[in-house]
Amino acid sequence: MALLDSALYAFVTLNGFATSPVMLVVLAFIGAYLGGRAMEIIPFTRRIIERREAQAAAERE
């Protein structure tokens, strides 16, 4: 029961932070950064990015 109580307390605390407009902007920037890093790390998405860059380079020539 203590695990459930601490998990619920964490959600309530995060909900208090998330309702602040400043924190929403901070969380958005953190999410965008982590999403960009994930795109570079995951091999499948990296191949998609490389194909698009190669196609764009070929169109410029």
C-alpha positions in Angstrom: 0.0 0.0 0.0 2.9 2.4 0.7 4.1 2.0 -2.9 0.7 3.0 -4.2 0.6 6.0 -1.8 4.0 7.2 -3.0 3.0 6.8 -6.6 -0.2 8.7 -6.2 1.7 11.4 -4.3 4.2 11.7 -7.1 1.3 12.1 -9.7 -0.4 14.8 -7.6 2.9 16.7 -7.2 3.6 16.5 -10.9 0.1 17.6 -11.7 0.7 20.7 -9.6 3.8 21.5 -11.6 2.2 20.6 -14.9 -0.6 23.1 -14.4 1.8 26.0 -14.2 2.3 27.7 -17.6 6.0 28.1 -17.0 6.5 24.5 -16.2 4.5 23.5 -19.3 6.9 25.5 -21.5 9.9 23.9 -19.7 8.4 20.4 -20.1 7.8 21.1 -23.8 11.4 22.1 -24.4 12.6 19.0 -22.5 10.3 16.8 -24.5 11.4 18.3 -27.8 15.0 17.8 -26.9 14.5 14.2 -25.8 12.5 13.5 -28.9 15.2 14.9 -31.1 17.8 12.8 -29.3 15.6 9.7 -29.6 15.3 10.3 -33.4 19.1 10.3 -33.7 19.6 7.2 -31.6 16.9 4.9 -32.9 18.4 3.2 -36.0 15.1 3.0 -37.9 14.4 6.7 -37.7 18.1 7.5 -38.4 17.8 5.7 -41.7 14.7 7.7 -42.6 16.5 10.9 -41.8 19.5 9.9 -43.9 17.3 9.0 -46.9 15.5 12.3 -46.7 18.8 14.2 -46.5 20.2 12.2 -49.5 17.1 12.8 -51.5 17.2 16.6 -50.7 20.9 16.7 -51.7 20.1 14.9 -55.0 17.4 17.3 -55.7 19.7 20.3 -55.2 22.2 19.0 -57.7 
